[in-house]
Amino acid sequence: MNRRRPPRFPCSSAPYVPILIPHRPNTASRFMENETVAIIGPQHSVMAHVISHIANELQVPLLSFAATDPTLNSLQFPYFVRTTQSDGFQMAAVADIVGYYEWRDVIAIYIDDDHGRNGVSALGDKLAEKRCKISYKAPMSPKLSSVEITRTLVKVNSMDSRVFILHISATWGLEVLINAAREMNMMRREYVWIATDWLSTVLDTESSLTSAAMDSIQGVLTLRMHIPDSEPKKKLFSRWNNILTASNYTENSRFGLNTYGMYAYDTVWLLAHSLDEFLNQGGNISFSNDTSLTEFQGGRLQFDAMSIFDGGNKLRDIISRVNTTGVAGKLEFTSEGDLVHPAYEVINVIGTGIRTIGYWSNSSGLSVNFSDPDKHNANSKQQLYGVIWPGQTTQKPRGWAFSNNNGRQLRVGVPNRINYPEFVSQIENSDNSYGGFCIDVFNAAKEELPYAVQYKFVPYGDGHKNPVTSDLLHMITTGALDAVVGDITITTNRTKMVDFTQPFIESGLVVVAPVWKLNSSAWAFLRPFTPMMWCATGVYFLLVGAVLWILERRTNDEFRGPPRRQFVTIIWFSFSTLFFSHKERIASTLGRFVLIIWLFVVLILNSSYTASMTSILTVERLSSPVKGIESLVTSSEPIGFQRGSFSENYLTDELNIHKSRLVPLNSIAEYEKALRDGPSKGGVAAVVDERAYMELFLSTRCEFGIVGQEFTKMGWGFAFPRDSPLAIDMSTAILTLSENGVLQRLHDKWLTRSACSSEGTKQGVDRLQLQSFWGLFILCGSVCLLALLFYLIKMIREYTRHSRQISPQSGRLRSFLSFVKEKEDHHHEEAEGKSPKAQGQLGIRGSTVMEECMERS
């Protein structure tokens, strides 16, 4: 509306206010030659971009109820005010739906203009947050034709993804869906169509679509801006219906009021309220010339005739601070310029109507019940009601399928190894037939898939040496292969290139070295303990004996006597506790406490020795100069590994073994020769390889064995491109094979081990170490030390009391040692004066006193 027909705001005594409602850019610019204070519209995002630049220059607020392009924001266009929801939120809802149904790839079909491109760009960002992506973008010209629609649908139908996001204008949207259903048969099972809110707008506006059109959109999901029920909404619909009735619209020709119509209604009232507030605050409607537009003087559009609204900043600020409720809900803007509490309904087209299967809000995501947006609940469970998908099925579509693009089959790479044919090998007299454990697992898992997979094997390697597995996996990243099947170890670096299935066999790194049998010998009884363990045990036997001798000798006659007898007593008592056959009586409390702890330690040592000795005598024992990976790392001897495997990088990067020590080996024959020759003849001290390989190698070569423990835990899996849905389905199939026993039967078929390798080749490294018992020894030593400390304190106290009663005849230290050596009963007699020595001393003292008295008298 231009200035020639200004509306008068009914709620105040405001003067006439010029408001512009444009329909086309040239019309808008022509009307803006007159003085304008506000613009309502336009109805398209492309037009909004153009008019926003003019509004910025003239400082005129531009209120749009239909421009949903997320790039239209207050940063670039400070005078642009979006009075509807941004497509940024709508695309977040679409991304949540895709993530909810666990789809990974989608195809976006859109019009190649600002509205389409920017909306799809926002969708890509939101999908990335869900670890999903747009696998293909299918733009269409703004001047669309039926031929281009068909061409686009043919192209997207050749892709693997079956999830289509249709972000298009209502003008061509239905034709795309109808063409997809009728011409391309793309409305059947396993297809997913998600239309943005253009479809709900058409369904709300059109009173009745043709049956052919409704049949073409069955099972489609769409979104609609959620507008809660309210009295103003009911009154507006009632008035709208009355207007249509009064205008003699028939039932088939009348059109409904959609969500954009309600936002348009609120926009007019929002502007009216803001203008009223502007005038009440003393705002003045005045204009000034824009000197920057004088250079366009004389043009057809007469830009030089446009004027700047002097109160534009103030009016814009009043609009941004509005906080009221309209027909469409709460009218309040965030700091970014968006309406608060964005929410959408998720709609499923069913039969002749629609069904709401849930809601999406920016605060709580997907839910079956719309919750209060003011109550943020980020931890609420995401859920929707059941959907009837295209093809009249309630089963969730897989979301992808193998395309039949020119009949191309899945290219599956297999390593062409020269050893271990039990895992992967080419069948003789055939060009593309392979067998082995890995191939059988792949074929069995493929049969568990709910769909057919056409494939062909592509060998990799020259057949003369083992191929490098990393190079084979790299061919997936370049698109040369669609999958890799074989004995492929899952490692951290490889998972950065490809996706692996669930492991179908466990296989960690082990050390294989020459071994020989440990036959029974005269010194077999020493094998259970290591030398250090024997030394520590012997020292503690003597230590405990000495401690008990110290604690008992003053009170126990069995621990007294000549030095030779006391030494024999210590030795005898200490080692007799090994069999709990000691005869000496322990009288002191401290001695008994020490003995209890020591007998507990002896019990543990005795039980451990017996168990280990039983194992030595009943199980075949093997010995090797290499005791495990630890001894191999600390040595300087050469180490063999399988060429092309990951073990080389593991040994150098993780264990810091110099590459000069590593010897690549190609075949089983080279393994055997290198181990037989040993380092002295140009061979290797040991071979580091995966357990699955080594168990087959050792099944017929008993002169070698696994030494030490398996020092990595890994597994084998099939490799697919990153984010491949086939990797997920194959993982599920492998788990099924594991649960129903098929995987074990295939393992037994190909990898049955003989008795030679089934025996656990436990080495001398398994002897009982001191580290296993250091806790017991520390406990026993602490008790002995504590007992001696208490005993020393007791002796000092008794000596102090004794020295007060009897004067020492020599030095204090010598007197103390003499006191400790003597028997405790003797000191008691001296203290009471009963011993001969004490009595003699008392007699001498008595006679001396008598003589002194006689002399004085």
Order of alpha helices (4+ residues) and beta strands (2+ residues): beta-alpha-beta-alpha-beta-beta-alpha-beta-alpha-beta-alpha-beta-alpha-beta-alpha-alpha-beta-alpha-alpha-beta-beta-alpha-beta-beta-beta-beta-beta-beta-beta-beta-alpha-beta-alpha-beta-alpha-beta-beta-beta-beta-alpha-alpha-alpha-beta-alpha-beta-beta-alpha-beta-alpha-beta-beta-beta-alpha-alpha-alpha-alpha-alpha-alpha-alpha
